[in-house]
Amino acid sequence: MDNGTLFQYIENSREAIISDCIKLINIPSVSHRAKDVYKCLKTFLLMAESYGFYTYMTPEKDVGVIEMGQGEETIGILVHVDVVDEGDIEKWITKPFEGTFDGEYILGRGAEDNKGPAVVALHAMKIMKDLNIPLKKKIKLIVGTQEEVLWTDMDHFKQHFKTPDFGFTPDGSFPIENREKGYADILLTFSSKEDCGYEIKIKSLNSGGSVNSIPSHAEAEIEISSRARKEEFIKRSKNKNIKIMELENNLLKICADGVTAHSSEPEKGVNAINLICDFLGSYTISPGHVKQAIGFVNEYMRNDYYGKKLGLYQGDPYLNGDYMGYTTIVPTIMKVQEETVLNLNTRTKYGTTMENLYESVFKHKDEFEYSIKVLGYMDPLFVDKEKKFIKTMSNVYEEVSGFKNEFRLAYGTSYAKAMTNMVCFGPVFPDQQDFAHQENERISIKTLLTAAKIYALFLVKISMLDQICGQ
């Protein structure tokens, strides 16, 4: 079969791909919304069944599998239908959970991360099925539901089923991302008691809804003991990122507005936690857990993505000639109630261990009075670019895209870490902006169709080869 026939079939699937993407985006499957997440997974599996595929789930109903082909080796495609929350709803030009197509872009939460790519992967398999392409291998589209959080879904999958021999996740960028930084969340809980004898007291503070997104909005309510002091506070506040609103009973509402971004690339955003802590830290507020948390953020997080003040910075970003980047550590969630909770999201380069991370914050815990819990730790990933399936990916990418292949470091983390011989492969091209986790998330239909051609041609070529594993 010639490539022209394959590619034309993909072009003819344009409207179906748009429709399927919108159908999934319309389900608000934020990771912690169990009913919505299950509904989205079930909708996707029913979609696959309507195209004639065999599907099944883990007993926990948190991973779906769409299967085709036969043979001793299995190609895995790892996708997910859970999404991060909508962020600041006022910054959306469309409704985040009402998918739309404007003639160029599919818009809505999950359009790029990862519902659009999941639909494209399904259609790449559908094309092979419809064209009766002979297969020497099994292909499994593995559909997760907890990728944006702690990956309990992948743990369940591995408990019940054999993992694929090799494959990819369309949850990053082209060309081939055969290296990924490590990942961990460090949860700090500040619990020292408040001293009520001060003029300014922070009653509440809230910022961030996702551990792996830079929050674009933060709000705090503060109580000021006197009207004169309250007016002085408002008068002194001259900051374009800060808004102050008067409430009753000597309360003020403080709002900080930044720019959201994926936490793996914090320099692309403006962190609202840093903004509000910087602002509030310039006033004499009542001692206690809130003040301690604000003090920690201002001392160790302000203008420092790379943990230099914490001792995590390593000057050389290369390892044996391969670019590995820098370790990053940034605040992504801050909540004040009876205690103050601060989540630090980290992306580690080779050479930085979980022990390094723990030690970096442990040495300050007595000064700022917090407890420490490391959550969801994952080591960095590296897959040898000399493997046969990687070389096939490289050739197909160059043939379809017209770009020269390069092997890249992924700043984020993906399901590629969940299983061996997995890499991140698209869907965003080198000359395109990444909209994952941002307000107004979107992806162009042109990008999705080109990615579909790459995935379909790769599956065709790799499925016709003899044994891949061990080579």
C-alpha positions as CSV (number, residue, x, y, z in Angstrom):
1,M,0.0,0.0,0.0
2,D,1.4,3.4,-1.0
3,N,1.6,6.3,1.5
4,G,-0.7,8.4,-0.6
5,T,-3.6,6.1,0.0
6,L,-2.9,6.1,3.8
7,F,-2.6,9.8,4.0
8,Q,-5.7,10.5,1.9
9,Y,-7.7,8.3,4.2
10,I,-6.5,10.4,7.2
11,E,-7.5,13.6,5.4
12,N,-10.9,12.1,4.8
13,S,-11.2,11.4,8.6
14,R,-10.9,15.1,9.4
15,E,-14.5,15.7,10.4
16,A,-14.7,12.5,12.5
17,I,-11.5,13.5,14.4
18,I,-12.8,17.0,15.1
19,S,-16.2,15.5,16.3
20,D,-14.5,12.9,18.5
21,C,-12.2,15.4,20.1
22,I,-15.1,17.7,21.0
23,K,-17.1,14.9,22.4
24,L,-14.4,14.1,24.9
25,I,-13.6,17.7,25.7
26,N,-17.2,18.2,26.6
27,I,-16.7,15.9,29.6
28,P,-15.0,17.8,32.5
29,S,-12.8,14.9,33.4
30,V,-10.5,16.7,35.9
31,S,-8.4,13.9,37.5
32,H,-10.1,14.1,41.0
33,R,-13.7,14.0,39.5
34,A,-14.1,10.3,39.6
35,K,-17.5,10.1,37.9
36,D,-16.5,12.4,35.1
37,V,-13.2,10.7,34.5
38,Y,-14.9,7.3,34.3
39,K,-17.6,8.8,32.0
40,C,-14.9,10.1,29.7
41,L,-13.0,6.8,29.6
42,K,-16.2,4.8,28.9
43,T,-17.2,7.3,26.2
44,F,-13.8,6.8,24.5
45,L,-14.0,3.0,24.7
46,L,-17.6,3.0,23.3
47,M,-16.2,5.2,20.5
48,A,-13.6,2.6,19.8
49,E,-16.2,-0.2,19.9
50,S,-18.3,1.7,17.3
51,Y,-15.3,1.5,15.0
52,G,-15.1,-2.3,15.5
53,F,-12.4,-2.6,18.1
54,Y,-12.2,-5.0,21.1
55,T,-11.9,-3.1,24.4
56,Y,-11.5,-4.0,28.1
57,M,-10.7,-2.3,31.4
58,T,-8.7,-2.9,34.6
59,P,-10.9,-4.3,37.4
60,E,-10.6,-0.9,39.1
61,K,-12.1,0.7,35.9
62,D,-9.4,3.3,35.7
63,V,-7.5,2.1,32.6
64,G,-9.1,1.1,29.3
65,V,-7.4,-0.9,26.5
66,I,-8.2,-0.9,22.8
67,E,-6.6,-3.8,21.0
68,M,-5.9,-5.1,17.5
69,G,-3.5,-7.4,15.7
70,Q,-1.7,-10.5,16.7
71,G,1.8,-11.7,17.3
72,E,4.3,-12.3,20.1
73,E,5.3,-8.6,20.4
74,T,3.0,-5.8,21.5
75,I,3.3,-2.1,20.6
76,G,1.9,0.2,23.2
77,I,0.4,3.6,22.8
78,L,-0.1,5.3,26.1
79,V,-2.7,8.1,26.3
80,H,-4.9,9.7,29.0
81,V,-8.3,11.3,29.2
82,D,-8.0,13.0,32.6
83,V,-7.1,16.7,32.5
84,V,-6.0,19.5,34.8
85,D,-8.5,22.0,36.1
86,E,-9.6,24.9,34.0
87,G,-7.4,27.5,35.8
88,D,-8.7,31.0,35.8
89,I,-12.0,30.8,34.1
90,E,-12.1,34.5,33.4
91,K,-9.1,34.2,31.1
92,W,-10.8,31.7,28.7
93,I,-12.3,33.1,25.5
94,T,-14.4,29.9,25.2
95,K,-15.9,27.7,27.8
96,P,-13.1,25.2,28.8
97,F,-15.4,22.2,28.9
98,E,-17.4,23.0,25.8
99,G,-15.2,22.0,22.9
100,T,-15.2,24.2,19.9
101,F,-13.6,24.3,16.4
102,D,-13.0,27.7,15.0
103,G,-11.9,26.5,11.5
104,E,-8.3,26.1,12.5
105,Y,-8.1,25.1,16.2
106,I,-9.9,22.7,18.4
107,L,-10.3,24.6,21.7
108,G,-11.0,23.4,25.2
109,R,-9.4,21.8,28.2
110,G,-7.7,18.6,27.0
111,A,-7.5,19.5,23.3
112,E,-3.8,19.1,23.3
113,D,-3.3,17.3,26.7
114,N,-4.3,14.6,25.9
115,K,-7.7,14.1,24.4
116,G,-6.8,15.3,20.9
117,P,-3.8,13.0,20.6
118,A,-5.8,10.1,22.1
119,V,-8.4,10.5,19.3
120,V,-5.7,10.7,16.7
121,A,-4.0,7.5,18.0
122,L,-7.4,5.7,17.8
123,H,-7.9,6.9,14.2
124,A,-4.4,5.8,13.2
125,M,-5.4,2.3,14.4
126,K,-8.8,2.6,12.7
127,I,-7.2,3.4,9.4
128,M,-5.0,0.2,9.6
129,K,-8.1,-1.8,10.4
130,D,-10.3,-0.3,7.6
131,L,-7.5,-0.8,5.0
132,N,-6.9,-4.4,6.2
133,I,-3.2,-3.8,6.7
134,P,-1.6,-7.1,7.8
135,L,0.0,-7.0,11.2
136,K,2.8,-9.2,12.8
137,K,2.3,-7.6,16.2
138,K,-0.4,-6.6,18.6
139,I,-1.2,-2.9,19.1
140,K,-2.7,-1.8,22.4
141,L,-4.0,1.7,22.9
142,I,-3.8,2.0,26.7
143,V,-6.0,4.8,28.0
144,G,-5.3,6.1,31.5
145,T,-7.3,8.3,33.8
146,Q,-4.8,9.6,36.5
147,E,-1.8,10.9,34.5
148,E,-2.1,14.4,35.9
149,V,-1.9,13.1,39.4
150,L,-0.3,10.0,41.0
151,W,-0.6,7.3,38.3
152,T,-2.4,4.8,40.4
153,D,-4.1,3.7,37.1
154,M,-0.8,2.6,35.6
155,D,0.0,0.7,38.8
156,H,-3.3,-1.2,38.5
157,F,-2.6,-1.9,34.8
158,K,0.7,-3.4,35.6
159,Q,-0.8,-5.5,38.3
160,H,-3.3,-7.1,36.0
161,F,-1.7,-7.1,32.5
162,K,1.6,-7.6,30.8
163,T,3.2,-4.4,29.7
164,P,3.9,-3.7,26.0
165,D,7.3,-4.5,24.6
166,F,7.9,-1.0,23.3
167,G,5.9,2.0,22.1
168,F,5.2,5.7,22.7
169,T,3.0,8.3,24.2
170,P,1.7,11.2,22.1
171,D,1.9,13.5,25.1
172,G,4.7,15.9,24.4
173,S,6.6,17.2,21.4
174,F,8.1,16.0,18.2
175,P,10.7,14.9,17.2
176,I,11.5,12.0,19.6
177,E,11.8,12.8,23.3
178,N,13.9,9.8,24.5
179,R,14.9,11.6,27.7
180,E,12.7,13.0,30.4
181,K,13.4,14.7,33.7
182,G,12.5,13.0,36.9
183,Y,9.4,14.1,38.9
184,A,8.3,14.6,42.5
185,D,5.9,16.7,44.5
186,I,7.2,17.8,47.9
187,L,4.3,18.7,50.3
188,L,5.2,21.1,53.1
189,T,2.8,21.5,56.0
190,F,3.2,24.6,58.2
191,S,1.4,24.2,61.5
192,S,2.8,26.7,64.0
193,K,0.0,28.5,66.0
194,E,-1.1,32.0,65.1
195,D,-0.4,35.0,67.4
196,C,-3.5,37.2,67.4
197,G,-1.9,40.3,68.8
198,Y,-1.0,41.9,65.5
199,E,-2.8,44.5,63.4
200,I,-2.7,42.4,60.2
201,K,-3.9,38.8,60.1
202,I,-4.2,36.5,57.1
203,K,-7.6,34.8,57.4
204,S,-7.3,32.7,54.2
205,L,-5.1,32.2,51.2
206,N,-5.7,30.0,48.2
207,S,-3.8,29.5,44.9
208,G,-3.4,26.6,42.5
209,G,-5.6,23.6,41.6
210,S,-3.1,21.3,39.9
211,V,0.3,20.1,41.2
212,N,1.9,20.4,37.8
213,S,0.7,23.9,36.7
214,I,2.0,27.3,37.5
215,P,-1.1,29.0,39.1
216,S,-2.2,32.3,37.4
217,H,-4.4,33.5,40.3
218,A,-4.1,33.7,44.0
219,E,-6.6,35.2,46.6
220,A,-6.2,36.1,50.2
221,E,-8.4,37.6,52.8
222,I,-6.7,39.7,55.5
223,E,-8.1,41.3,58.6
224,I,-6.9,44.7,59.7
225,S,-7.6,45.9,63.2
226,S,-8.3,49.5,62.5
227,R,-10.0,51.5,59.7
228,A,-7.1,54.0,59.5
229,R,-4.6,51.1,59.1
230,K,-6.9,49.6,56.5
231,E,-6.9,52.8,54.4
232,E,-3.2,53.1,54.8
233,F,-2.7,49.6,53.5
234,I,-4.8,50.3,50.4
235,K,-3.0,53.6,49.8
236,R,0.4,52.0,49.9
237,S,-0.6,49.2,47.5
238,K,0.7,50.1,44.0
239,N,1.3,46.9,42.1
240,K,-0.1,46.1,38.6
241,N,-0.4,42.4,39.5
242,I,-2.3,43.0,42.7
243,K,-5.9,44.0,43.2
244,I,-7.5,44.9,46.6
245,M,-11.2,44.9,47.4
246,E,-12.8,46.1,50.6
247,L,-15.0,43.7,52.4
248,E,-17.0,44.2,55.6
249,N,-15.7,43.8,59.2
250,N,-12.2,45.3,58.4
251,L,-11.5,42.6,55.8
252,L,-9.7,43.1,52.6
253,K,-9.5,40.7,49.7
254,I,-6.1,40.6,47.9
255,C,-6.0,39.1,44.4
256,A,-2.8,38.4,42.5
257,D,-2.9,37.6,38.8
258,G,0.0,36.0,36.9
259,V,0.3,33.8,33.8
260,T,-0.2,30.1,33.9
261,A,2.2,27.6,32.4
262,H,3.2,23.9,32.7
263,S,5.3,23.6,35.9
264,S,8.0,21.8,33.9
265,E,8.8,25.1,32.2
266,P,8.1,27.6,35.0
267,E,10.0,30.4,33.2
268,K,7.1,30.6,30.7
269,G,4.7,31.7,33.4
270,V,4.3,34.2,36.2
271,N,3.6,32.4,39.4
272,A,0.7,33.9,41.4
273,I,1.9,32.3,44.6
274,N,5.2,34.2,44.3
275,L,3.3,37.4,43.6
276,I,1.0,37.3,46.5
277,C,3.7,36.1,48.9
278,D,6.0,38.8,47.8
279,F,3.3,41.4,48.3
280,L,2.1,40.2,51.7
281,G,5.6,39.6,52.9
282,S,6.3,43.3,52.8
283,Y,3.9,43.9,55.7
284,T,4.1,43.0,59.3
285,I,1.6,40.2,59.6
286,S,0.8,38.0,62.6
287,P,3.3,35.3,63.3
288,G,2.2,31.7,62.8
289,H,2.0,29.1,60.0
290,V,0.9,31.5,57.3
291,K,3.8,33.9,58.0
292,Q,6.2,31.0,58.0
293,A,5.0,29.7,54.7
294,I,5.2,33.1,53.1
295,G,8.6,33.6,54.5
296,F,9.8,30.3,53.1
297,V,8.4,31.1,49.6
298,N,10.0,34.6,49.6
299,E,13.4,33.3,50.8
300,Y,13.8,30.2,48.6
301,M,11.3,30.4,45.7
302,R,11.4,34.0,44.6
303,N,13.1,34.5,41.3
304,D,14.7,31.1,41.5
305,Y,13.3,28.2,39.4
306,Y,16.4,26.0,39.8
307,G,16.7,25.6,43.5
308,K,19.9,27.5,43.7
309,K,19.2,28.8,47.3
310,L,18.2,25.2,48.3
311,G,21.4,23.7,46.9
312,L,19.9,21.8,44.0
313,Y,21.5,23.7,41.2
314,Q,24.0,21.8,39.0
315,G,25.9,24.0,36.6
316,D,26.5,21.6,33.7
317,P,23.3,20.7,31.9
318,Y,25.0,17.9,29.8
319,L,25.7,14.3,30.4
320,N,28.0,12.5,27.9
321,G,27.1,15.0,25.3
322,D,23.3,14.7,25.8
323,Y,21.4,17.8,27.1
324,M,19.7,17.0,30.4
325,G,18.7,20.5,31.4
326,Y,18.4,21.7,35.0
327,T,16.5,20.6,38.0
328,T,13.5,22.9,38.7
329,I,11.5,23.4,41.9
330,V,8.5,25.7,42.1
331,P,5.4,26.2,44.3
332,T,2.2,25.1,42.5
333,I,-0.5,24.9,45.3
334,M,-0.8,27.0,48.5
335,K,-3.8,26.7,50.8
336,V,-4.4,28.3,54.2
337,Q,-6.9,26.8,56.6
338,E,-6.0,25.6,60.1
339,E,-2.6,24.8,58.7
340,T,-0.8,26.1,55.6
341,V,-0.1,23.6,52.9
342,L,2.5,24.3,50.2
343,N,3.2,22.0,47.2
344,L,6.6,22.2,45.5
345,N,6.6,20.6,42.1
346,T,10.1,19.3,41.0
347,R,11.6,18.1,37.7
348,T,15.0,16.5,38.3
349,K,17.9,16.1,35.9
350,Y,20.2,13.1,36.0
351,G,22.4,13.2,39.1
352,T,19.6,14.6,41.3
353,T,18.1,12.0,43.6
354,M,15.2,11.8,45.9
355,E,17.6,12.1,48.8
356,N,18.9,15.3,47.3
357,L,15.4,16.7,47.1
358,Y,14.5,15.7,50.6
359,E,17.7,17.1,52.1
360,S,17.3,20.4,50.3
361,V,14.1,21.2,52.2
362,F,14.8,19.2,55.4
363,K,17.6,21.5,56.5
364,H,15.1,24.4,56.7
365,K,12.2,22.7,58.4
366,D,13.0,23.8,62.0
367,E,13.5,27.4,61.0
368,F,10.1,27.6,59.2
369,E,8.4,24.9,61.2
370,Y,7.0,22.5,58.6
371,S,6.7,18.8,58.0
372,I,7.8,17.2,54.8
373,K,6.2,14.5,52.6
374,V,7.6,13.5,49.2
375,L,4.8,12.3,46.8
376,G,4.9,10.6,43.4
377,Y,8.7,10.4,43.0
378,M,9.9,9.1,39.6
379,D,13.4,8.8,38.3
380,P,14.5,10.4,35.0
381,L,14.0,8.5,31.8
382,F,16.5,7.6,29.1
383,V,15.9,5.3,26.1
384,D,18.8,4.3,23.8
385,K,18.4,6.0,20.4
386,E,20.0,3.0,18.6
387,K,17.0,0.8,19.3
388,K,15.3,-0.4,16.1
389,F,11.8,1.0,16.9
390,I,13.4,4.4,17.7
391,K,15.2,4.4,14.3
392,T,11.9,3.5,12.6
393,M,10.2,6.4,14.4
394,S,13.0,8.7,13.3
395,N,12.7,7.8,9.6
396,V,8.9,8.1,9.6
397,Y,9.0,11.5,11.3
398,E,11.5,12.9,8.7
399,E,9.5,11.4,5.8
400,V,6.2,12.8,6.8
401,S,7.0,16.1,8.6
402,G,9.9,17.3,6.4
403,F,11.8,18.2,9.5
404,K,15.1,16.6,10.5
405,N,14.8,14.3,13.5
406,E,16.6,15.2,16.7
407,F,16.5,13.4,20.0
408,R,15.2,15.8,22.7
409,L,14.8,16.1,26.4
410,A,11.3,16.4,27.7
411,Y,10.9,18.9,30.5
412,G,7.7,17.5,31.6
413,T,6.8,13.9,32.7
414,S,4.6,11.5,30.8
415,Y,3.4,7.9,30.9
416,A,6.6,7.0,29.1
417,K,8.1,6.6,32.5
418,A,5.5,4.0,33.5
419,M,6.8,1.2,31.3
420,T,10.1,0.2,29.6
421,N,11.1,1.1,26.0
422,M,8.6,4.0,25.9
423,V,9.3,7.5,24.5
424,C,7.3,10.7,24.1
425,F,6.5,11.3,20.4
426,G,4.5,14.4,19.5
427,P,2.0,15.9,18.9
428,V,3.4,19.4,19.1
429,F,5.9,20.3,16.3
430,P,9.2,22.2,16.8
431,D,7.8,25.4,15.2
432,Q,4.6,25.4,17.3
433,Q,3.6,26.8,20.7
434,D,2.7,24.4,23.4
435,F,-0.7,25.2,25.0
436,A,-0.9,22.3,27.5
437,H,-2.2,23.3,31.0
438,Q,-2.9,26.9,29.8
439,E,-6.1,28.8,29.7
440,N,-7.4,28.7,26.1
441,E,-5.7,25.3,25.5
442,R,-6.0,24.4,21.8
443,I,-4.4,22.4,19.0
444,S,-4.8,22.9,15.3
445,I,-6.5,20.3,13.1
446,K,-3.5,20.5,10.7
447,T,-1.2,19.4,13.6
448,L,-3.5,16.5,14.5
449,L,-3.8,15.3,10.9
450,T,0.0,15.5,10.4
451,A,0.5,13.6,13.7
452,A,-2.0,11.0,12.6
453,K,0.0,10.4,9.4
454,I,3.2,10.0,11.4
455,Y,1.6,7.6,13.9
456,A,-0.2,5.5,11.2
457,L,2.8,5.2,9.0
458,F,5.0,4.2,12.0
459,L,2.4,1.6,13.1
460,V,2.3,0.2,9.5
461,K,6.0,-0.1,9.2
462,I,6.8,-1.3,12.7
463,S,4.0,-3.9,12.7
464,M,5.4,-5.5,9.5
465,L,8.9,-6.0,10.9
466,D,10.1,-9.2,12.6
467,Q,11.2,-9.2,16.2
468,I,12.1,-5.7,17.6
469,C,12.8,-6.4,21.3
470,G,16.4,-6.8,22.2
471,Q,17.5,-5.0,19.0
